[in-house]
Amino acid sequence: MLAALPGALRRVREDPDVKALAVSGAGDAFCIGLDIGLLGRAFDEPAYFKDVLERLKRILADLESLPVPVVAAVNGLTRAGGFELVLACDLAIIAAEARIADHHLAFGIMPGGGATQRAPRKIGDQRARELLFTARWLTGDEAAEYGLAVRAVPLSRLGDAVEDLVATFRLRSRTALAATKAAMNEGASLPLPRALDLETEVFMRYLTSDPQAAEGFRAYEAGRDPVWP
């Protein structure tokens, strides 16, 4: 999976027809982290472990920087690297029956795939510290309450709920989605005055580089539906 994901993300990045990416698991789990055999070698070879973590870090950073919204469809058991994968997605919808945890400290190891940095930014410092320090499991409903997911739905409804969400993105301009996501991502760690300047910079870059930037406004003026490339 570590070898396959970069190519999949590159296809999403390069295909102008793609308006969203949904990530889900096969079977009963969403993702329970790195492979057991891989971890066995990694604990014996720290240099190999570092290489794996660097690869994972690049993959999750690439996922975050995709020019389209990324939705985690959390269908089941999720822990460790799976928890960190959810954190790297823009949005998540989780099955009420799912269970999710960081869970690294239950094994006496700290997170290495971004949880210590992304969790406080996504759900707030106190809740992030509680989840990481205690390694406790959340139900799907609790995950939504914590802000790890937009909503929890019955597993039987998960596919429909994700489809309802991404269907709205198909009606949007991909370049406008990309510019909005970039401004949010790049401004997240900046002081507010600098972040507001950044928004103006991204807005003007979008306005002057995309020939379709005014299409939504022109379509509204003309009383027609916009046509996005």
N, C-alpha and C positions, 0 to 999 in steps of 0.2 A: 504493500500500500504506500509506503514511503517513496518507493521508486515510481509508482504509477500516478500519484496525485499531482506532481508538478506538471505533467503533460495534460492532465484533465483541466487543471486550472488555466493553463496556457490556452487551451481551446476555447474556454469561456471568455478569456480576455480578448482573444483575437476575433471572435465571431460577433459581428455587429448586430445580428438578429437575436442574440441572447439577452433577455431583460432581467433574468434572475437565476440564481442557483439554489436548489434545494438539496440538502445533505441529510441522508438518513442511513439507518443500519439495516442489515439483512438478518432475518430471524428474530430472536427474542431480545437482542441487545442493540443499542445504538452504537456504542463503542466503549470498551472497557480498558483501553490504553494499549501500551506496547505489548507485543507478543512475549509470552513467557520464555520461549527459547532465546529470543533476542536479549531479554533482560538477564538471563543466566549468563550469557557471554559478557554483557555490559558490566555486570557487577565484578566480573573477573578481570576486565580490561577497561580501566577508567578512560583511556584515550579513545577507545571505541564508543564508550558511553557518551563522551563529549561530542563525537562526530554525529551520533544519532540525535542528540539534543539540538545540535546546530542545524541538522537537516529538518527536524520538526519545527524549529523556530522559523526557518525560512518558509516552510510550507504554510504555517499559520499566518505569517506576515503577508504572504502572497494572497491567501484567502481574504484577509482583511482589506487588502488594497484592490481587490477586483472592482471594476467599474460598474458593478451591478449589485443589488442587494443579495445577501447570502442568508438563507433561512435554514436553521437546523430543525429537522423534523424528528424530534426525540421520541423514538418508538419503544424504547425499553431501557434496560439496565445501562447506566452511564457512570463511569468513574475515571479518575486519574486523567490520562490523556484524552479520554472522551469528554470529561468535564472541561478540559482546556480547549478542546475543539469547539464545544458549544460557546465558550466565552469569545472565541475568535469570529463567530458568525454575527451578522448584524442583528438578526432576530431569531427567536426560537419559539416553536409551538411544541408542547410536550404532552405526551399521553398521560392521562391522570393515573394510569396504572404503572407508569415508569417510576424508577428510583434513580436518583442522581446524587453523587457526592464527589468531592475532590479525592478523599480517601487515602492520599499518600501517607499521612502521618500514622494511619492504622498499621502501616507496614514499616514504620520507623524511618521513612525517607521523606525528604522535602520535595515539593513540586519542582519540576524542571522544564515544563512546557508552557510556562507563562502565567500560571494561576496566581502567583504572588503579586503580579503586576496588573493583570487584566481584571481579576475579581474585584479588587477595591474600586477600580474605575467603573465597573459595570453595576455593582450592587451596593457600593458604599463600604467604607472601611470597617465598621463594626461587624456587619454581617459577613463580610469576607473573612475577617479574622476568626469569627466563630466557626464558620464552615471549614476553614483550613486547619485550625487548631484542634477541633473536636473530631474531624473526619466523619461527621455524622451524615446519615442519609436523609435526603428530602424526598417526599412524594412529589408527583407531578403538580398537584395543587399547591404544595408549599413552594416549589420552585417558581411557579408563577407569582406567588405572593412575594417572594424574595426579589423578583425582578430578573431572574435568570431566563424567564420565558414570557412572551407576550400573553399567553393564555395556556391553560390546560384543558384538554378535551378528552373524551373517551377514546381509547385506542381505535375503535371502529370508525371514529370520525376524523382521525388524524390526517389522512390523505385529503379528505374533502376540505378540512380547515386550512391546510397548507395551500391547496389549489385556490381557495377563495382569496387568500392573501396574495399569492403571486399573480393571480389574474389581474389584479389592479396595476401591477408593474408593467404588464404587457400594454397597457393603455398610455404609458408614459414615454417620454423621450429618453433614450438610453444615455445620451450625453448630459441631459439635465440630471438624471439619476446619479451619473458618475460625478458630476460637479458638486452636487449636494453632499454625496457621501465623502468626497475628498475634503470638502470644507469642514465637515463634522470630525473626520478622523484627524486632520492636521491641526485643528484648533483645540482638540480635547485637552491637551497638556499646556496650553498657552494661557497667560493672564487674559482676562476678558477684553481689555482695550486692544491688545495685540490680536486676539482672536477675531474681533470685529473688523479690524483692518484686513486680516487674512480673508474673511468672507468677501469683502469688497474686491480684493485682488482676484479671488477665484471666480467671482461673478463676472468681472470685466474680462477675464481670460475666456470664460465660456461665451460671453456675449460677442466677443470679437473674433472668436475662432470657429464657432459653429454657425454655418449658414442657416440652420433651422432654428436658431435661438428665438426668433420672433414668430415662428409658425403657430404656436398656441394662441398668441395674441391676435395675429392676423385671421386665424380661423374663427375666433370668437367675434371679431369685428364683422366677418363675412357671414356669420350664422351657419358655419359648416363645421364638420368634425376635423380636427387636426390630422395631418398625415406625417408620421415620423418615419425616417429612413430605417 
